[in-house]
Amino acid sequence: MNFMAPKILILSLALSAAFAQKPDIHPHQLAPYVSSPHQIVERMLELARIKPGEKVYDLGSGDGRVVIAAAQKYEAKAVGIELSSRLVKSSQEEIKRLGLGEKATIVHGDVFDTDFSDADVVILYLLRDSNNTLKPRLEKGLKPGALVISHDYEIAGWKPQQEETVDAFRRGHKIYVYRMPPQK
Ligand SMILES: C[S@@+](CC[C@H](N)C(=O)[O-])C[C@H]1O[C@@H](n2cnc3c(N)ncnc32)[C@H](O)[C@@H]1O
């Protein structure tokens, strides 16, 4: 008889219960907070060929670096959507400090409850499964010609019009560029 089996079962039940009750994990948490290195932000925005006044969204905007760079360097109307109140507060403070309030906005909210259908460019740094979850919203909501640029993770079933690998922090980061409606 294996005396360890009941112990392992009890331990795994306890762990699942603890995870299910973890208060700081939002049910729509699409990815943990990890910033894109600045070189990757620069390259994603270069690939987007943003014209002044175009609308750029970062879905899950973290510390606001994509929004800030899009507003500062490309004069975009840049919007970040972010779940974490701590990151919203710090990115809003940075936008204010840089005097970018007219061009850069951070919305405290869930990507799933926010309208981004007027986007010219959507930036994503989420996870493979999260891209899959978001895919129907992007397909339904975005206008023809809008670009979706994803750091590290593909959007399964879409053919990128461009893809490249950029080295930063000792690894290659993939960048995928898709144009709406996506080629399949
Ligand atoms: C991997 S980080 C990327 C941050 C930033 N876009 C960048 O590239 O530096 C993902 C961010 O998405 C946020 N996030 C996760 N799920 C979200 C949701 N449903 N709505 C809004 N933000 C979300 C996380 O809090 C985190 O800050």
The ligand as an SDF file (V2000), in Angstrom:
LIG
                    3D

 27 29  0  0  0  0  0  0  0  0999 V2000
    3.0650   41.4040  -19.0270 C   0  0  0  0  0  0  0  0  0  0  0  0
    2.4240   42.9230  -18.3490 S   0  0  0  0  0  0  0  0  0  0  0  0
    2.7150   44.0300  -19.7340 C   0  0  0  0  0  0  0  0  0  0  0  0
    2.8630   45.4860  -19.3390 C   0  0  0  0  0  0  0  0  0  0  0  0
    3.0990   46.4530  -20.5140 C   0  0  0  0  0  0  0  0  0  0  0  0
    2.0910   46.2690  -21.5370 N   0  0  0  0  0  0  0  0  0  0  0  0
    4.4710   46.2460  -21.1370 C   0  0  0  0  0  0  0  0  0  0  0  0
    4.5390   45.6760  -22.2400 O   0  0  0  0  0  0  0  0  0  0  0  0
    5.4590   46.6640  -20.4930 O   0  0  0  0  0  0  0  0  0  0  0  0
    0.6560   42.6210  -18.4240 C   0  0  0  0  0  0  0  0  0  0  0  0
   -0.1840   43.6440  -17.6900 C   0  0  0  0  0  0  0  0  0  0  0  0
   -1.5660   43.3700  -17.9430 O   0  0  0  0  0  0  0  0  0  0  0  0
   -2.3210   43.6570  -16.7850 C   0  0  0  0  0  0  0  0  0  0  0  0
   -3.5970   42.9310  -16.9130 N   0  0  0  0  0  0  0  0  0  0  0  0
   -3.7930   41.5890  -16.8090 C   0  0  0  0  0  0  0  0  0  0  0  0
   -5.0820   41.2780  -17.0660 N   0  0  0  0  0  0  0  0  0  0  0  0
   -5.7230   42.4450  -17.3400 C   0  0  0  0  0  0  0  0  0  0  0  0
   -7.0710   42.7760  -17.6820 C   0  0  0  0  0  0  0  0  0  0  0  0
   -8.0300   41.8360  -17.7780 N   0  0  0  0  0  0  0  0  0  0  0  0
   -7.3850   44.0870  -17.9090 N   0  0  0  0  0  0  0  0  0  0  0  0
   -6.4190   45.0540  -17.7920 C   0  0  0  0  0  0  0  0  0  0  0  0
   -5.1290   44.7900  -17.4630 N   0  0  0  0  0  0  0  0  0  0  0  0
   -4.7750   43.5110  -17.2480 C   0  0  0  0  0  0  0  0  0  0  0  0
   -1.4100   43.1970  -15.6520 C   0  0  0  0  0  0  0  0  0  0  0  0
   -1.7620   43.7990  -14.4310 O   0  0  0  0  0  0  0  0  0  0  0  0
   -0.0280   43.6190  -16.1780 C   0  0  0  0  0  0  0  0  0  0  0  0
    0.3150   44.9060  -15.7430 O   0  0  0  0  0  0  0  0  0  0  0  0
  1  2  1  0
  2  3  1  0
  2 10  1  0
  3  4  1  0
  4  5  1  0
  5  6  1  0
  5  7  1  0
  7  8  2  0
  7  9  1  0
 10 11  1  0
 11 12  1  0
 11 26  1  0
 12 13  1  0
 13 14  1  0
 13 24  1  0
 14 15  1  0
 14 23  1  0
 15 16  2  0
 16 17  1  0
 17 18  1  0
 17 23  2  0
 18 19  1  0
 18 20  2  0
 20 21  1  0
 21 22  2  0
 22 23  1  0
 24 25  1  0
 24 26  1  0
 26 27  1  0
M  CHG  2   2   1   9  -1
M  END
$$$$
